[in-house]
């Protein structure tokens, strides 16, 4: 473990012979001055994609890259922390009278959003623009072409990267926007997916294999000594003597909280072990309905609703089992964070979940929408402390070996270098 920590520290500090050689090679490739990068996203609110971006961008080598983030809906709760790490966050601004939800206000805001992003692109002149999530893609890619057209002789067209971070089920609700999104794929140099499942869907949407890049999520490993914090359960509002099952996911229907409540009720009835369910995440409108369901199932006194929290690592460290009952996923940071906390994870077999969790080795996989299977998995782990320990330790090792923040940041840097460098193999220039 000491060797691992030293290796991670060396990567972050840029020391070590191999690390220095790689960094010097990047600097020779991209030039003497840091290369401006612009990341476009709706907001930096607390969420999977937003948290991923807020963690990754500050990791980029500042002697090589000059990153900035542009938010076009609102700055979000994570913006201040990002700026404290030296990454500027810019945002679109609107007069107070345009903040209504009526059709006219929303239409005017859309036009102003587009115009302000065009102006920012012209001023900053990024070499690479990276769009995160569909809305930023639909607005940002056309804005990039317009900005270049208005300054055609001021520099080359920026390289364009789009990140898809979920399965495309959302397109069913917006068929017109889905067609537009697929059309815009042709305007990107690279389309990034965060799981093989996402990559396969992008292929089905017509993106060529040469323009696809798989970059898994990465997280910062919590220290080993922080994994066992049972004494702090009372401060977190959790029962001290229970097997704690924790799900970290905003209260959104597709996260499957209703299935989890059904499964927990069945599991509690099937075991003599005292269990408690801890739900961490922002209420996006279904909280009251879920609370009523817990009451009807007779488990309300065994469920703790913690809402959106900034101390998720401490909550995971105080837990015994991690769970994600979602119906769809790209590649979940919440799963990785639970694994890094040495929790055996029970996750649904959707999206990239099966790429993170190896069934029977680092956790248990169950079919989505199946509360019986989910309950059976919870009972199996609740009844077997040795199995929890074995799977949890293997889960942490898997994250250490495959899904660290440093490894993820390296993949992004290699991608950007291949896009703007010379003599470096990578996705083709489609500008």
ABEGO torsion letter per residue (X at the ends): XAAAAAAAAAAAAGBEAAAAAAAAAAAAAAEABBBBBBBBBABABBBAAAAAAAAAAAABBAAABBBBBBBAABAEAAAAAAAAAGBBBBBBBBBAAAABABAAAAAAAAAAAAAAAAAAAAAAGBABBBBBEAAAAAAAAAAAAAAAAAAAAAEBBBBBBBBBABBAAAAAABAAAAAAAAAAAAABABBBBABAAAAAAAAAAGBBAAABBBBBBBBBBBBAAAABAAAAAAAAGBBABBBBBBBBBBBBAAAGAAAAAAAAAAAAAABABBBBBBBBEBBAGAAAAAAAAAAAAGAAAABBBAEBBAAAAAAAAABABBBBABABBBBBAAAAAAAAAGBBBBBBBBEAAAAABBBGAAEBBBBBGBAAAAAAAAAAAAABAAAAAAAAAAAAAAAAAAABAAAAAAAAAAAAAAAABBGBBEBBBAX
